[in-house]
Amino acid sequence: MRPLFSFYSIGYNDFTGTVPGSLSRFTNMRFDATKNKITGVSSDLCSLTDWWNGEVGKVIDGGGNGCDAIMCPKGTFNDYGREQSGSSGECKSCPDGLYAGATTCAGISEESDNLEKNILHKLFVATGGKNWTKGKVSWKQGGAICNYEGITCDTEGDNVNEGVTEINLSGFGLKNSVPTDIYKLPSLEKVDFSNNVVDLDFDGIDKALYLEEILFNDADLKKLDYIYYAPALKKVR
C-alpha cells in the first residue's frame, strides 16, 4: 500500500495552538505552518520519517528531533522555519522568540532579516547582472527590492523588502546559472527566465511551497532533474 501523501500549507496566518497529532494519518506529508502563532508540534508526529520527502527521517538519523524538522521549536528559527538535514540546517537560538516555525529573529541575524534581498542580490551577481541588457539600473542601486524591474511583490504595510511573488527577467540578458537560492523566497509563485542564455537547476525546488509557474522558453536549460519535487507546480513552459 502506497503511503498516504498530502501537501498542506497554512503559512503566513495567525493560527494558534499546536500542530495536532491527528495529522499522523498522513504518512508522507509536506506541512508548512511558518509565520503563525503556533507554539509547538504534537509528539505523535515526531517519528513520521517520510514527512517532507524524508527530511524528518534524515534529521532523526543525524541525531536531531523529528518534530524540529516539521517546525523549529519556540525560541529558535532558521530560513525555512524547520530543521534541515546536513550542515547549517539546524534551528538557531532566538531567546525572545514566542512561536514555533520562525524564519527570522529580530536583531540576531542580518542575513535572515534581509533574506529576500540577499537572494535577489545573489541572482543578480550570478547571472552577470552588470551586463544585463535591461533592468540592471534598479537592481544595481540596491534600494527596495519590490521596486526592482521584473519583481512583483505582495507586501503589507511599508515593508518593501519582502513578499516577492514573481520574478520576470525574460529577455534581460542573463547568463550562466540561476542560483537555487531563489526557491527559498517564501512567497514565490512564478518565475520567467525565457529568452536568456541561462541554465536553471531544480535541486531544492521542494522548498518553493507556492511556486506554480516556471517559464524558460529559449533559455539554456540542460536538465529537468528534481522538478517533480515542486509541491505546487502547475505550469512549465
N, C-alpha and C positions, 0 to 999 in steps of 0.2 A: 504493500500500500504506500503510495507517494505521500510525503509529508504535507500537511496542510499549510499552505503558504498564503500570506497576505501582506500588503503594504498599507500602512495606516499612518496618517500624519495629522497631528493636532497642534503642530508647532506655531509659535507666534500668536498665542492666545492668552487667556487669563484663567486657564483651568487650575484647579487646586486639588489638594489631597495627594494620594499615592497612586501609582500605576497598579491596577488591580491584578490579582493572581488569576482571575478568570481568563486572562489572555493566554494562559498556558496551553489552552486547547489549540493554539496556533503553534505548530512545531517549527516552522520556518518563517519568521516574520521580520519585516523591517518596520520598526515603530519609532516615529520621530515625534518627540514631545518637547523639543527645545524651546526656550524662551516662553515658559509658562510660570506658574506659581506652584508647581508640583514639588513636594518635599521628599519623595522617595519612591522606591520600586519594591513591590512585593517580593519577598524572598522566594516565593513559588516560581519566579521567573529566572532566578539566578543560574539555574543549571540547564537552561534551554540552549544547548551548544550550537544549534543551527541558525539561531536568530542573527540577523544582519549578515547573511551569506557566510555564516560560520565564524564571524568575528567574536561572538560571545565565547565560543569554544576555544578560539585561539588565545584570548585573554586569560581564560582559565588555565590553559596549558602553560601559559607563561607565568603562572603564579598569582594572577590577579583575581578580582571578584567579578563574576559574571554579570552581576547587576550593574556594575560600573560601566560595562560595555553597552548597556541599554541607556543609562543616563549617568553622567557624572554626579556623585552624591553632593548633597548640600554642603557648601563650604569649599567646593572645588570647581574647576572649569577647564575647558580647552576649546579649540576652534570648532570642534564638532559637537560638543555637549555630551560626549560619551567617550569612554576609553577606547583606544585603537591598539591593535596588536603591533608589535615591533617597537623600534626605538622612538622616543619622544612622543609616544601616543598616550601617555598617562594623563590622568586628570590632575591638574596642578592646584596647589593650595590657594584658596581665596577666603581668608578668615572672615570677611564680612558678608560672604555670600549667603543668601537666605533660601535659595531654591535649588533643586536638582536640575541638571541639564543645562547649566550656564555655559555660554560660549564666550563671554567676556568677563573681566573683573576690573572694575574701575581702579586706576592707579597702579595696577600690578604689572601689566604688560602693554606697552605702547603698541607693540606689534599686533596684539589681539584687538586692542581698541580701534586700530586702523586697518583691520583685516582686509576689507574690500578694496581700499585704496592701494594697499601693498600688492594685492593680487593683480590689479589693473596696471600698476607700475611695472611689475614683472612681465606682464603680457606685452606692454609697450617696448620694453628693452629687448626681450627675447625675439620679437618679430621685426627688429630693425626699425623701431618707431621713428627715429630721427630721419629716416629716409622714406617714410610713408609718402605717398603721392597726394594725400589729402588727410585732413583731420588732425595732423600732428601738433598744430599750434596749441589747441586747447589742452591736449594731453601733456605737452612739454611745460606748460605754465604751472601745472600741478595744483590747480585750485580744487574746487568741489567736484568730485567725480561725476555727480549727476549732471554736470554741465559739460562733460566731455562729449565731443562729437561722436555719434554712434552708440551712446549709452542711454538707456532708458531706466528710470528708477520708479519704484513705488515707495515713496517716503511719507512719513508722518511728522508733522511739526517742522522744525527748522533744520533737521539733520539731513544734509545733502551729501553725506559721505557714506551712505549705506542704502541698502534696498535695491541693488542692481537686479533688474528683471530681464533685461535684454542687452546683448552685445551684437551690434550690427556693423561690421567692419568690411562689408562687401566692397571690393574694388579699392581698398585703401592702400594697396601695395605691400601687404605683409609678406615676409619671407621667413624661412627657417621653420620652426615648430611652435605651435601654440602650447604654452605650459599647462600641464594638467591641474595646476592650482585653480583654474577657473571653476572647477567642479566644487570648490569649497565656498563659492559665493552662495550664501544661504537662501536667496530668493530667486536665483536664476531660472528663467523659463524658456529662453530662446537664444540661440547663437547663430550668426550668419558670417561665415568666413569665405563666402563664394568669391570667385574671380581674384584670387590671390595665389602666389606661389608659396603655399604654406601647408604644412602637414598638421594633422590633428590626431593625437593619441587618446584612446578612450579608457586607459588604465585609471581607475579611481572615479569613474563616472557614477558608480553606485552611491557616491556622496551627494550627487546633484539630485536632490529629492523632488524638485519641481520642474526639472528640465524636460520640456515636452517637444521641442523642435530644434533640429540641427540642420543647417543648410551649408553645403560646401561644394556647390556646382563650380566646375572649372578650378578647383583647388588641387593641391598636390597630395591628396590623400593616398596613403600607401597600404593601409590595412584597417579592418573593422574589428579587430580583436577587442573583447571586453564590452562592446557596445550593448550586448544583450543584458548586461547588468544594470542598465539605466532603469530606474524604478518607475518613471512616469512618461517615458518617451513615446510620442505618438506619430511624429513625422520626421523622416530623414530623407534628404534630397541633395 
